[in-house]
Amino acid sequence: MKCAFLVMVVLAASLVGAARTRGGTPLVLEGLRAGGTGLGPLAAMLVVVLVLTGFTEVLLPREAIVRWLGESSGLRGGWRGSLSRISLAARRAFGFTRRCIESSSA
């Protein structure tokens, strides 16, 4: 995850540099404003997804998940697994944030 984040930071810095070279500070600010317009709806959606995945992890017993998604669950287990990967991917993507916050406060 750290590598992907580093690549995104390098790409963003490169784009900021290209914008500054082409149009100066006004173009950089315009790019930041354009990128920030989608931040509100995206942040709200991320909060809801993180709350759902957190409560799912806490409330569902691990044995039930193994029974529903294990090898003996057949084709239905495969479909359930595909659907659950959506929420698990979000959890993995943002799990590093929680670990960073916890380690910095310790």
C-alpha positions as CSV (number, residue, x, y, z in Angstrom):
1,M,0.0,0.0,0.0
2,K,2.8,2.4,0.7
3,C,4.2,1.9,-2.8
4,A,0.9,2.7,-4.4
5,F,0.5,5.8,-2.2
6,L,4.1,6.9,-3.1
7,V,3.3,6.5,-6.8
8,M,0.2,8.6,-6.5
9,V,2.1,11.4,-4.6
10,V,4.8,11.4,-7.3
11,L,2.1,11.6,-10.1
12,A,0.3,14.4,-8.3
13,A,3.5,16.4,-7.7
14,S,4.4,15.9,-11.4
15,L,1.0,17.2,-12.5
16,V,1.3,20.2,-10.2
17,G,4.7,20.9,-11.7
18,A,3.3,20.6,-15.2
19,A,0.4,23.0,-14.4
20,R,2.8,25.5,-12.8
21,T,5.0,25.4,-15.9
22,R,2.1,25.8,-18.3
23,G,0.0,28.4,-16.5
24,G,1.6,29.3,-13.2
25,T,-0.1,29.5,-9.8
26,P,-3.6,30.3,-11.2
27,L,-3.6,27.0,-13.2
28,V,-2.5,25.0,-10.1
29,L,-5.3,26.6,-8.1
30,E,-7.8,25.9,-10.8
31,G,-6.7,22.2,-10.9
32,L,-7.0,22.0,-7.1
33,R,-10.5,23.5,-7.2
34,A,-11.6,21.1,-10.0
35,G,-10.3,18.1,-8.0
36,G,-11.9,19.3,-4.8
37,T,-15.4,19.5,-6.3
38,G,-15.9,15.8,-5.9
39,L,-14.4,15.6,-2.4
40,G,-17.7,16.2,-0.5
41,P,-19.7,13.3,-2.0
42,L,-16.7,11.0,-2.0
43,A,-15.9,11.7,1.6
44,A,-19.5,11.1,2.6
45,M,-19.6,7.8,0.7
46,L,-16.3,6.7,2.3
47,V,-17.5,7.3,5.8
48,V,-20.6,5.2,5.2
49,V,-18.6,2.4,3.6
50,L,-16.1,2.4,6.5
51,V,-18.9,2.3,9.1
52,L,-20.6,-0.6,7.3
53,T,-17.4,-2.6,7.0
54,G,-16.5,-2.0,10.6
55,F,-19.9,-3.1,12.0
56,T,-19.9,-6.1,9.7
57,E,-16.6,-7.2,11.0
58,V,-17.6,-6.7,14.6
59,L,-21.1,-8.1,14.5
60,L,-20.7,-11.2,12.2
61,P,-19.1,-14.2,13.9
62,R,-16.0,-15.5,12.0
63,E,-17.6,-19.0,12.0
64,A,-20.6,-17.7,10.1
65,I,-18.4,-16.0,7.5
66,V,-16.4,-19.2,7.0
67,R,-19.7,-21.2,6.6
68,W,-21.1,-18.7,4.1
69,L,-17.9,-18.2,2.1
70,G,-16.0,-21.5,2.6
71,E,-15.3,-24.2,0.1
72,S,-18.4,-26.2,1.2
73,S,-20.7,-23.2,0.4
74,G,-20.7,-24.0,-3.4
75,L,-21.8,-21.5,-6.1
76,R,-23.7,-19.3,-3.6
77,G,-20.5,-18.9,-1.6
78,G,-18.7,-17.8,-4.7
79,W,-21.3,-15.1,-5.4
80,R,-21.2,-14.0,-1.8
81,G,-17.5,-13.9,-1.8
82,S,-17.5,-11.7,-4.9
83,L,-19.9,-9.3,-3.3
84,S,-18.0,-9.2,0.0
85,R,-14.8,-8.3,-1.8
86,I,-16.1,-4.9,-2.5
87,S,-16.3,-4.0,1.2
88,L,-13.1,-5.9,2.1
89,A,-11.2,-3.9,-0.5
90,A,-12.4,-0.7,1.0
91,R,-11.4,-1.9,4.5
92,R,-7.9,-2.9,3.3
93,A,-7.5,0.4,1.4
94,F,-8.2,2.5,4.5
95,G,-6.9,0.2,7.2
96,F,-3.5,1.6,6.8
97,T,-4.8,5.0,7.9
98,R,-6.1,3.7,11.2
99,R,-2.7,1.9,11.9
100,C,-0.8,5.2,11.1
101,I,-3.0,7.2,13.5
102,E,-2.7,4.6,16.2
103,S,1.1,4.4,15.9
104,S,1.5,8.1,15.8
105,S,-0.5,8.6,19.0
106,A,1.4,5.9,20.9
